[in-house]
Amino acid sequence: MVTWVAVVTLNVDLGLAVGVVVSMMTVVCRTQRVQCLALGLAEGTELYRPLRESHKLLQVPGLCILSYPTPLYFATRGQFRRTVEWHLGFGERSKQSPKLGGLPDPGAEPIRVVILDLSGISFADAAGAREVVQLARRCQDAGICLLLAQCNALVLETLTRAGLLDRMTPERLFVSVQDAAAYALERLKPTGPKICTVWV
């Protein structure tokens, strides 16, 4: 409609240019409004759903599963960084909690493992890839194990060129959230001194 009105009121060339600009602005605005979702396990299944959809989803203490369902590029990198850092407790959280689909509990167990579901990221540019690498660095410094799940080949290639494998090993890349969660649960198992009984 905008293109049609612009062509009628201006001319064909300017009308088409206006249509292209409006389309680009619409795409950017839509990606800016996408929320980073915290996922929980649906009881009795192996499916992980956004916590805001139901109160019957299970959360494992010390484990945070996040999904960011939008392309990661220069226009969305800031929102990606802010929302992920908010969920992980990096920096200062604002007094008014953003609507991110699952609010962290200040009294909960500190996060030890975070799974980033990349299935919704169909495209990542160099700027977006650097954000993931910086996230890996910050998690490493904080003693948090970062796992990536369902990353498509093109996005993984971009992340690799940005230096992701300098911060994490390929063993932390998984084909599904379920596989990553199984690995995380193994890491979260309490480890202590083994007690053996000696009979005299």
MOVEN-V461709 format. One record per residue. N is the residue number from 1. PSI is psi in radians with two decimals (999 if undefined). OMEGA is omega in whole degrees, -180 to 180 (999 if undefined). BURIAL is # if it has 9 or more other ideal C-beta (glycine too) atoms within 8 Angstrom, else .. Layout:
n->(N:N)
psi->(PSI:PSI)
omega->(OMEGA:OMEGA)
burial->(BURIAL:BURIAL)
This chain:
n->(1:2:3:4:5:6:7:8:9:10:11:12:13:14:15:16:17:18:19:20:21:22:23:24:25:26:27:28:29:30:31:32:33:34:35:36:37:38:39:40:41:42:43:44:45:46:47:48:49:50:51:52:53:54:55:56:57:58:59:60:61:62:63:64:65:66:67:68:69:70:71:72:73:74:75:76:77:78:79:80:81:82:83:84:85:86:87:88:89:90:91:92:93:94:95:96:97:98:99:100:101:102:103:104:105:106:107:108:109:110:111:112:113:114:115:116:117:118:119:120:121:122:123:124:125:126:127:128:129:130:131:132:133:134:135:136:137:138:139:140:141:142:143:144:145:146:147:148:149:150:151:152:153:154:155:156:157:158:159:160:161:162:163:164:165:166:167:168:169:170:171:172:173:174:175:176:177:178:179:180:181:182:183:184:185:186:187:188:189:190:191:192:193:194:195:196:197:198:199:200)
psi->(-0.73:-0.75:-0.75:-0.80:-0.71:-0.67:-0.72:-0.76:-0.53:-1.85:3.13:-0.83:-0.89:-0.65:-0.76:-0.66:-0.75:-0.72:-0.72:-0.79:-0.78:-0.70:-0.76:-0.74:-0.64:-0.76:-0.80:-0.76:-0.68:-0.72:-0.48:-0.41:-0.09:2.46:2.57:2.16:2.35:2.35:2.64:2.82:2.21:2.20:2.31:0.06:-3.13:0.37:2.46:2.19:2.76:2.38:-0.47:-0.25:-0.47:2.64:0.00:0.26:2.51:2.44:2.36:2.19:2.31:-0.11:2.31:2.18:2.12:2.49:2.30:1.65:1.06:2.70:2.52:1.81:-3.01:-0.53:-0.35:-0.06:-0.65:-0.77:-0.71:-0.83:-0.80:-0.78:-0.71:-0.75:-0.62:-0.78:-0.62:-0.14:0.30:2.41:-2.84:2.29:2.50:2.70:-0.58:1.96:2.28:2.79:1.57:0.06:1.10:1.83:2.27:2.52:2.06:-0.48:0.08:2.94:2.43:2.55:2.23:-0.48:2.34:2.31:2.19:1.93:1.96:0.24:-0.49:-0.13:1.70:-0.30:2.47:2.32:-3.07:-0.67:-0.76:-0.67:-0.66:-0.55:-0.70:-0.70:-0.72:-0.64:-0.74:-0.68:-0.78:-0.66:-0.71:-0.75:-0.56:-0.02:0.40:2.32:2.05:2.22:2.44:2.39:2.54:0.82:2.16:2.88:-0.70:-0.74:-0.73:-0.66:-0.73:-0.73:-0.67:-0.74:-0.52:-0.13:0.39:-0.71:-0.11:-0.33:-0.40:2.69:2.74:-0.36:-0.21:0.23:2.22:2.66:-0.28:2.78:-0.61:-0.76:-0.74:-0.68:-0.66:-0.72:-0.72:-0.71:-0.59:-0.70:-0.51:-0.13:2.35:2.29:2.27:3.11:2.33:2.32:2.18:2.57:2.23:2.11:2.26:999)
omega->(179:179:-179:-180:-179:179:-179:-175:-179:172:-173:-177:180:179:178:178:178:179:179:-179:180:178:179:179:179:179:-179:-180:-180:-180:179:-176:-179:-176:172:-172:171:-175:175:-177:175:-174:179:-180:173:-177:178:-176:176:-177:-178:-178:-177:176:-177:179:-176:174:178:178:180:-179:178:179:-176:176:179:-169:177:176:-178:-178:-171:-177:-177:-176:-180:179:178:-178:-177:-176:179:178:179:180:-177:178:176:179:-178:176:178:-180:178:-176:177:-179:-173:178:180:-175:179:178:-178:-179:-177:178:-180:-179:179:179:176:177:179:179:-176:-177:-179:180:-178:-178:175:175:-176:-179:178:179:179:177:179:178:177:177:178:179:-179:177:179:179:-178:-179:179:179:180:177:178:-177:173:179:-179:-170:-178:178:179:177:178:179:180:178:180:176:-178:-176:171:-177:-179:-177:179:179:180:175:-174:-178:180:177:-180:179:179:180:178:177:-180:-180:176:180:-177:178:180:178:-180:180:178:-178:178:-179:178:179:-179:999)
burial->(.:.:#:.:#:#:#:.:.:.:.:.:.:#:#:#:.:#:#:.:.:#:.:.:.:.:.:#:.:.:#:#:.:#:.:#:#:#:#:#:#:#:.:.:.:.:.:#:#:#:#:.:.:.:.:.:#:.:.:#:.:#:#:#:#:#:#:#:.:#:#:#:#:.:.:#:#:.:#:#:#:.:#:#:#:#:#:#:#:.:.:.:.:.:.:.:.:.:.:#:#:#:.:.:.:.:.:.:.:.:#:#:#:#:#:#:#:#:#:#:#:.:#:#:#:.:#:#:#:#:#:#:#:#:#:#:#:#:#:#:.:.:.:#:#:#:#:#:#:#:#:#:.:.:#:#:.:#:#:#:.:#:.:#:.:.:#:#:.:.:.:#:#:#:.:.:#:.:#:#:#:.:#:#:#:.:#:#:.:.:.:.:.:.:.:.:.:.:.:.)
